[in-house]
Amino acid sequence: MESLSKAAAGGNAGFAKLGVDAQGASGALGGSKELLYSVADGFKNMKDGAAETALAIELFGSKGAALLPMLNGGAEGLRKMD
């Protein structure tokens, strides 16, 4: 989660690839849980493959690829884990 927060604070372009506005209209970062849900929905809608894996690593660091099964469930899948 720390890697995701750092990516959001740094304006990482990976969020745009997922259709996620990490900073919102006001320029302030959204809540980390809501950001994670939005990112998961973005991954759910992505085609599986090298680009998806690379983006997960870009946003989550070296463990990003291991998170893909969880992220591919989207926000709904994450909420079920709560």
N, C-alpha and C positions, 0 to 999 in steps of 0.2 A: 504494500500500500504506500510505503514511503517513496518508492520509485515513481509511482503514479502521481503522487502529490508534487514531487520535484518536476516531473515532466509537465504537469499543468502549470506550475508556477513559472516555468521557463518558456511557456508558449510553444510547446512541442507541436509540430505540424501533424503528428500522427493522429491527434484528436480530430482534425478536419477530415482526414481520410475515413474516419468512422462516422462523420456527421455530428460530432460532439463539440459543443461550445464550452470549453472548460472554464472560461472566465465570465461568461454571461455578458449581457448588454452593459452592465455597470462597470465591467472590468475587474470585478471582484471574483475570486475563486468561489465556486459552489462548495457545498458540503462534500466531504470525501466519499461518503456512502452513496450519495446521489450520483456523484461523478462515476463511481465504480459501476452503478446500475446502468448509466448511460453508455459507458464503454462496453459493458457486457452486451447490451442490445446491439451496439455497432458490430461487435464480433459475431453475434448470432446471425446477422444479415450478410456477413462476408463469406466468400467462397473459401473453402479449405485449401491450403497450399502454402507455398513458400512465402508469399506476400503476407499472409495472415500471421505466420510464425514470426517473420521479421518485425512486423508491427507490434506483436505481443512483446518481443524482446526490447524493442525501442521504448515502449511505455512502461514495462514492468521489470526491465533489467534481465539478467541472465536466467532467471527463473520463469520468464514470461511464457516460454513454450509449454512448460509443465502446467500452466494455468489455463491453457486453451480448452480442455474438456469442460472445465467449470464455466469459463466465459462464454462458450458456445451455447450454453443454456439460457443466456440472456438474463435480464433483470429478474424475470419470473423464477428462473432456476436458482438464482442467488437468494431470493426472498424465501424460497422453500428450505434453504439451508439454515436460515436464521432461527 
